[in-house]
């Protein structure tokens, strides 16, 4: 599970034409995508469209505390780093959570740092249920750009469809 969490690391959308691979100080892979990447934008749109499904089961015992969100946090370069957060709580019209990955371009923040965000910053969601990972729309787009062994491990862990309502 730890290796999979590392592969689900921070995804940054930037102005590069093709995905570029980097790593955080903690070794988490970071893949930069253009803010105009059609597949990634479609994944984010679908994750946002289905966010009510995530919230409907938020905190359910059968998800064993695995609820995570990917949020876009303004980075030092004027862009946004999309990074997974967990231990999510609603506060003052927004949310507070802990970084679930080591950030690449968020000075002063590290794995476990507390962040505040609003729903419009959410770009993906996921949870584990019955040994499968649901959601992870952006991760599914990233699979061809990952190390083949990591991608194979993720494919085995991901549910066949992102949402339970579309599972057969």
C-alpha positions in Angstrom: 0.0 0.0 0.0 2.8 2.5 0.7 4.2 2.2 -2.8 0.8 2.8 -4.3 0.3 5.9 -2.1 3.6 7.2 -3.4 2.5 6.6 -7.0 -0.6 8.6 -6.3 1.6 11.6 -5.6 1.2 15.2 -6.4 0.1 15.9 -9.9 0.9 19.4 -11.2 -0.7 21.1 -14.1 1.7 23.5 -15.8 2.4 25.0 -19.1 4.4 22.1 -20.6 3.3 20.6 -23.8 3.9 16.9 -22.9 3.9 15.2 -19.5 7.3 15.6 -17.8 8.4 13.5 -14.9 10.1 14.8 -11.7 10.2 13.7 -8.1 9.6 15.4 -4.7 12.3 15.5 -2.1 10.5 12.4 -0.6 10.8 10.5 -3.9 7.2 10.8 -4.9 6.8 11.0 -8.7 5.3 14.3 -10.0 4.1 14.5 -13.5 3.5 17.9 -15.1 0.6 18.2 -17.5 -0.4 21.2 -19.6 -3.3 23.1 -18.3 -4.8 22.5 -21.7 -4.3 18.7 -21.6 -7.7 17.4 -22.9 -7.6 14.0 -21.2 -6.5 15.4 -17.8 -9.1 18.2 -17.9 -11.9 15.7 -18.8 -10.8 13.6 -15.8 -10.9 16.6 -13.5 -14.3 17.6 -14.9 -15.7 14.0 -14.3 -14.2 13.9 -10.8 -15.9 17.2 -10.0 -19.2 16.1 -11.6 -19.2 12.9 -9.4 -18.0 14.5 -6.2 -21.5 14.1 -4.7 -21.0 10.3 -4.9 -17.8 10.7 -2.9 -19.5 12.9 -0.2 -22.5 10.5 0.0 -20.3 7.8 1.5 -17.7 10.1 3.2 -16.5 8.5 6.4 -18.4 5.2 5.9 -17.1 2.3 7.9 -16.6 0.1 4.8 -14.2 2.8 3.4 -12.0 2.4 6.5 -10.8 6.0 6.7 -9.4 5.9 3.2 -11.2 9.0 1.9 -8.8 11.3 0.0 -9.2 14.4 -2.2 -6.8 15.9 -4.7 -6.8 19.7 -4.4 -5.2 22.4 -6.4 -3.0 24.5 -4.1 -1.3 27.7 -5.4 2.4 27.1 -5.8 5.5 29.3 -5.6 5.7 29.7 -9.3 2.2 31.1 -9.8 0.7 27.8 -10.9 -1.1 25.1 -8.9 0.1 21.9 -7.5 -2.6 19.2 -7.4 -1.9 17.1 -4.4 -3.7 14.4 -2.4 -5.0 15.2 1.1 -6.6 13.1 3.8 -8.1 13.5 7.3 -10.6 15.9 5.8 -13.0 18.0 7.8 -15.5 20.7 6.9 -14.8 24.1 8.4 -16.1 27.6 7.8 -17.6 27.1 4.4 -14.5 25.1 3.2 -12.3 22.2 4.3 -9.2 21.5 6.2 -7.0 18.4 5.6 -3.5 17.0 5.8 -1.2 16.6 2.8 -1.0 12.9 1.9 2.1 13.3 -0.2 5.3 15.3 -0.1 4.7 18.5 -2.1 7.1 19.4 -5.0 6.5 23.2 -5.2 4.8 24.3 -2.0 7.5 25.9 0.2 6.9 25.6 3.9 4.6 22.6 3.5 5.5 18.9 3.8 3.8 15.5 4.1 1.2 15.9 6.9 1.0 19.7 6.7 -2.5 21.1 7.3 -4.1 23.0 4.4 -7.4 24.8 3.9 -9.2 24.7 0.6 -12.6 25.2 -0.9 -14.7 22.8 -3.1 -13.7 24.6 -6.3 -10.1 23.6 -5.6 -11.0 19.9 -5.6 -9.7 18.1 -8.8 -10.1 14.4 -7.8 -11.3 12.1 -5.1 -10.7 8.5 -4.1 -11.4 5.9 -1.4 -10.6 2.2 -0.9 -13.4 -0.3 -0.5 -13.1 -4.1 -0.5 -9.5 -3.9 -1.6 -10.1 -1.7 -4.6 -9.5 2.0 -5.2 -12.5 4.0 -6.4 -12.3 7.4 -8.1 -8.8 8.4 -8.9 -9.9 9.9 -12.3 -6.6 11.8 -12.8 -4.5 8.8 -11.8 -6.2 6.7 -14.5 -5.0 9.4 -17.0 -1.5 9.3 -15.6 -1.1 5.5 -16.0 0.6 5.6 -19.5 3.1 8.1 -18.2 4.2 6.1 -15.1 6.9 3.6 -14.7 5.5 0.4 -16.2 5.8 -1.6 -13.0 4.1 1.2 -11.0 1.4 1.5 -13.6 0.7 -2.3 -13.5 0.5 -2.3 -9.7 -1.9 0.6 -9.8 -4.1 -1.0 -12.5 -4.4 -4.1 -10.3 -5.5 -1.9 -7.4 -7.9 0.4 -9.2 -11.5 -0.5 -9.6 -12.6 -1.4 -13.1 -14.7 1.8 -13.2 -14.1 5.0 -11.2 -17.6 5.0 -9.6 -19.5 2.2 -7.9 -22.7 3.2 -9.7 -21.0 2.3 -13.1 -19.5 -1.0 -11.9 -20.9 -4.1 -13.5 
